[in-house]
């Protein structure tokens, strides 16, 4: 009986140990792999969505996710990345505020063999970068330019139109690609005189908008209207981002422009919910939809691959030179959205619900 008792005790100990081991493995998630995700700000809806999508998709695959927002404070993002590196993350996903400020901290990641994936914004001047997940940023600009070309019937009309240009933040490499796409389409019409820029402001350094700021855009638009459009009307404003578009629209209304009467064409990017409502109301004309669900999915496959020592799917090996290397990239496809395809593109895809858009 004593022998049977001790055999039973040994068996129970073995079973409990096995259970504890199993619970331990479950609790650390994917063999303890932690992914650090650094996002720029929660002030823009799209970055909240990006962070949520990446986090949920990684957690569904068993990873622990350290998601942090720096609220557009460069030093905060540097500190957050340093904390992630010191905590032993297995991979970093970085949507930078000012990528040139991250060179030193990313070098620390490289020294610890932590792979780094740039998310939507290219990390410049560093060789500590493995891959880049983004949208076709020049393609975004081309879509905006083509929208203006079609909306004003520039190919077929002899009319002239007054337009003004805004560009994105000078410390965001995407802004340069986007701006190049816009002018690739519209520069010939400026050269021919069909598009007139009364301010004369077309070079990137003049039209750029630090941190893509609504307030900065509003101040510049107000100054342009007061200086150059006292007796002239403006027909279109080429804006590269919905937040900038809001600032532009505010300035136009303050200057006496009326939605539905003499409100100019205003472009945008990111398909913020407010921008979609503005398009329906006539306060904005279009935006560029970048499905962050798709981008997050591609980013997650990159994370999985680099952690497992594999090569992820890429579709571009020539475009993105960060001054240190040509970064292997996956480019997702942007879509132009206006009042004619809001339902088919945004609602039917499940990105927004009908109630969100129309209420």
C-alpha positions in Angstrom: 0.0 0.0 0.0 2.9 2.4 0.8 4.4 1.7 -2.6 1.1 2.4 -4.3 0.7 5.6 -2.3 4.1 6.9 -3.3 3.6 6.0 -6.9 0.3 8.0 -6.9 2.1 10.9 -5.3 4.8 10.8 -7.9 2.2 10.6 -10.7 0.3 13.6 -9.3 3.5 15.6 -9.0 4.3 14.8 -12.6 0.8 15.9 -13.8 0.9 19.1 -11.8 4.4 19.9 -13.1 3.2 19.4 -16.6 0.3 21.7 -16.0 2.4 24.4 -14.5 4.8 24.1 -17.5 1.9 24.4 -19.9 0.5 27.4 -18.1 3.9 29.0 -18.0 4.2 28.6 -21.8 0.8 30.1 -22.4 1.5 33.1 -20.1 4.6 34.3 -21.9 3.0 34.2 -25.3 4.8 32.8 -28.4 7.8 31.7 -26.4 8.2 35.1 -24.7 8.5 37.1 -27.8 7.6 40.8 -27.2 7.2 43.3 -30.1 7.6 47.0 -29.4 5.3 49.3 -31.5 6.2 53.0 -31.4 3.5 55.3 -32.9 3.8 59.1 -33.3 0.5 60.4 -31.8 -3.1 59.8 -30.8 -4.2 63.2 -32.0 -4.9 61.7 -35.5 -7.5 59.0 -35.8 -5.5 57.0 -38.3 -2.5 56.4 -35.9 -4.9 55.1 -33.3 -6.4 52.7 -35.8 -2.9 51.6 -37.0 -1.8 50.9 -33.4 -5.0 49.0 -32.6 -4.8 46.9 -35.8 -1.1 45.9 -35.3 -1.6 45.1 -31.6 -4.7 43.0 -32.2 -3.1 41.1 -35.1 0.1 40.4 -33.2 -1.7 39.3 -30.1 -3.8 37.0 -32.1 -0.6 35.3 -33.2 0.6 34.9 -29.6 3.0 37.9 -29.2 3.1 40.3 -26.4 2.8 43.9 -27.7 4.3 47.0 -26.1 2.4 49.8 -27.9 3.3 53.4 -27.1 2.4 56.8 -28.4 4.7 59.7 -28.2 2.2 62.5 -28.9 4.5 64.1 -31.5 7.2 64.7 -28.9 10.5 63.5 -30.4 12.4 63.0 -27.2 9.5 61.0 -25.8 9.7 58.7 -28.7 13.4 58.3 -28.3 12.9 57.4 -24.6 10.1 55.0 -25.4 12.3 53.1 -28.0 15.2 53.0 -25.5 12.9 51.5 -22.9 11.6 48.9 -25.4 15.2 47.9 -26.4 16.3 47.6 -22.7 13.2 45.5 -21.9 14.3 42.9 -24.4 11.8 43.2 -27.3 12.3 40.8 -30.1 11.4 43.3 -32.8 10.6 47.0 -33.2 7.9 48.5 -35.4 8.5 52.3 -35.7 6.2 55.0 -37.1 8.5 57.9 -36.5 7.9 61.6 -35.7 11.3 62.7 -36.9 13.3 59.7 -38.1 16.6 61.6 -38.3 16.4 61.9 -34.5 16.2 58.2 -34.0 19.5 57.2 -35.6 21.4 56.8 -32.3 18.7 54.8 -30.5 18.1 52.5 -33.5 21.9 51.8 -33.4 21.3 50.4 -29.9 18.7 48.1 -31.4 21.1 47.0 -34.0 23.8 46.2 -31.5 21.4 44.0 -29.6 20.4 42.3 -32.9 16.8 43.6 -32.7 15.3 43.9 -36.1 13.5 47.2 -37.0 10.6 47.6 -39.3 9.7 51.1 -40.4 5.9 51.6 -40.5 4.4 54.0 -43.1 7.2 56.5 -42.5 10.7 55.7 -43.7 13.5 55.8 -41.1 16.2 57.9 -42.6 20.0 58.0 -42.3 20.2 54.6 -40.5 21.4 51.1 -41.5 19.7 49.6 -38.4 16.6 49.1 -40.5 15.4 45.7 -41.9 12.2 46.4 -43.8 9.6 49.1 -44.6 5.8 48.6 -44.7 4.0 51.5 -46.3 1.6 52.7 -49.1 2.7 53.9 -52.5 3.4 57.5 -51.3 4.2 58.9 -54.8 1.0 57.1 -55.9 -1.0 59.0 -53.3 0.3 62.3 -54.8 -0.5 61.1 -58.3 -4.1 60.3 -57.3 -4.5 63.7 -55.8 -3.1 65.4 -58.9 -5.3 63.4 -61.2 -8.4 64.2 -59.1 -7.7 67.9 -59.7 -7.0 67.3 -63.4 -10.3 65.6 -63.8 -12.4 67.8 -61.5 -11.2 71.0 -63.4 -11.3 69.2 -66.8 -7.8 70.5 -67.4 -7.1 68.3 -70.4 -10.0 69.7 -72.4 -10.7 73.3 -71.1 -9.3 76.6 -72.1 -10.2 78.1 -68.8 -7.7 79.1 -66.2 -8.0 78.3 -62.4 -6.5 79.7 -59.3 -4.9 77.1 -57.1 -2.7 76.9 -54.0 -0.5 74.0 -52.8 0.2 72.5 -49.4 2.7 69.8 -48.6 3.3 67.6 -45.6 5.9 67.8 -42.9 9.5 68.3 -44.0 10.8 65.7 -41.5 8.5 63.0 -43.0 10.0 61.4 -46.1 6.6 60.4 -47.3 5.7 64.1 -47.8 8.5 64.5 -50.4 7.3 61.4 -52.4 3.7 62.6 -52.2 4.5 66.1 -53.3 6.5 64.8 -56.2 3.5 62.8 -57.4 1.2 65.8 -57.2 3.5 68.0 -59.3 4.2 65.2 -61.8 0.6 65.5 -62.8 -0.1 69.2 -62.3 3.2 71.0 -63.2 2.5 70.9 -66.9 -0.8 72.8 -66.3 1.1 75.4 -64.2 3.7 75.7 -67.0 0.9 76.2 -69.6 -0.9 78.8 -67.5 -4.1 76.8 -67.0 -3.3 76.6 -63.3 -2.3 79.9 -61.7 -0.7 80.1 -58.3 -1.2 83.7 -57.3 1.0 83.4 -54.2 3.8 82.0 -56.4 4.5 79.4 -53.6 5.2 76.0 -55.2 8.6 74.8 -53.9 8.5 72.2 -51.1 10.3 74.3 -48.5 7.7 77.0 -48.8 4.5 74.9 -48.9 5.5 72.2 -46.4 3.6 72.0 -43.1 5.6 71.0 -40.1 4.0 68.0 -38.3 1.1 68.1 -40.8 -0.4 70.7 -38.5 -4.0 71.9 -38.9 -3.2 75.2 -37.1 -0.1 75.8 -39.2 -2.1 75.2 -42.4 -4.9 77.5 -41.2 -2.4 80.3 -40.5 -0.7 80.0 -43.9 -4.1 79.7 -45.8 -5.4 82.8 -44.0 -2.3 84.8 -45.0 -2.6 83.7 -48.6 -6.2 84.7 -48.8 -5.6 88.1 -47.2 -2.6 88.8 -49.4 -3.5 87.4 -52.8 -7.2 86.8 -53.0 -8.8 90.1 -52.0 -10.3 90.5 -55.4 -9.7 87.0 -56.9 -11.5 83.7 -56.0 -9.5 80.5 -55.4 -10.7 77.4 -57.3 -8.8 74.6 -55.6 -6.4 73.9 -52.7 -4.2 70.8 -53.1 -3.9 69.4 -49.5 -1.9 66.2 -48.8 -3.7 65.3 -45.5 -7.1 65.6 -44.0 -5.9 67.5 -40.9 -4.4 70.2 -43.2 -7.6 70.2 -45.1 -9.6 71.1 -42.0 -7.3 74.1 -41.3 -7.7 75.2 -44.9 -11.5 74.9 -44.8 -11.6 76.9 -41.5 -9.6 79.7 -43.1 -11.9 79.7 -46.2 -15.0 80.0 -44.1 -13.5 82.8 -42.0 -12.7 84.6 -45.3 -16.4 84.4 -46.4 -16.4 81.4 -48.7 -19.7 79.4 -48.4 -20.1 75.6 -48.7 -22.3 74.8 -51.7 -21.9 78.2 -53.3 -18.2 79.2 -53.9 -16.3 76.7 -51.8 -13.2 75.5 -53.7 -12.1 72.0 -54.3 -10.1 70.7 -51.3 -8.2 67.4 -51.5 -6.9 65.3 -48.5 -5.5 62.0 -47.3 -6.2 59.3 -44.7 -10.0 59.1 -45.0 -10.5 60.3 -41.4 -14.2 59.9 -40.4 -14.5 63.7 -40.0 -13.1 64.1 -43.5 -15.7 61.7 -44.9 -18.5 63.6 -43.2 -17.0 66.8 -44.6 -17.0 65.3 -48.1 -20.7 64.5 -47.7 -21.4 68.0 -46.5 -19.3 69.7 -49.3 -16.6 71.1 -47.0 -14.0 68.8 -48.6 -13.9 67.2 -52.1 -11.9 64.0 -51.7 -9.4 62.1 -49.6 -7.1 59.2 -50.1 -8.1 56.0 -48.4 -5.2 53.9 -47.1 -6.6 50.8 -45.6 -4.6 50.5 -42.4 -5.9 47.0 -41.9 -4.0 45.8 -44.9 -0.9 47.7 -43.9 -1.0 46.3 -40.4 -1.4 42.8 -41.8 1.7 43.2 -44.0 3.6 44.6 -41.1 2.7 41.7 -38.9 3.9 39.2 -41.6 7.2 41.1 -41.6 7.4 40.9 -37.8 6.8 37.1 -37.9 9.4 36.6 -40.6 12.2 38.6 -39.0 11.7 37.0 -35.6 11.8 33.5 -37.3 14.8 34.4 -39.3 12.9 34.3 -42.6 12.5 36.8 -45.5 9.1 38.5 -45.6 7.1 39.2 -48.8 8.3 42.5 -50.4 7.3 44.2 -53.7 9.8 47.0 -54.0 13.6 47.0 -53.8 14.4 50.2 -55.7 12.3 53.2 -54.4 13.2 53.9 -50.8 16.7 55.1 -50.3 17.2 56.3 -46.7 20.7 57.6 -47.5 22.3 54.5 -45.9 20.6 51.7 -47.9 17.8 50.9 -50.3 15.2 49.5 -47.9 13.3 46.4 -49.0 9.6 47.4 -48.8 6.0 46.3 -49.2 3.8 49.0 -50.8 0.1 48.8 -50.3 -2.3 50.5 -52.8 -4.1 53.7 -52.0 -7.6 54.6 -53.3 -9.1 58.0 -54.0 -12.5 58.5 -52.3 -15.1 61.2 -53.0 -18.9 61.4 -52.5 -19.5 59.0 -55.3 -17.7 56.0 -53.8 -17.8 56.4 -50.1 -20.3 53.6 -49.6 -18.6 51.1 -52.0 -15.1 51.7 -50.7 -15.5 52.5 -47.0 -18.8 51.0 -45.9 -19.0 47.8 -47.9 -15.4 47.0 -46.9 -16.3 47.3 -43.3 -13.9 50.1 -42.6 -16.7 52.3 -41.4 -20.3 51.5 -40.6 -23.2 53.2 -42.4 -24.3 54.8 -39.1 -20.8 56.2 -38.5 -20.6 57.8 -41.9 -24.2 59.1 -42.3 -25.1 60.1 -38.8 
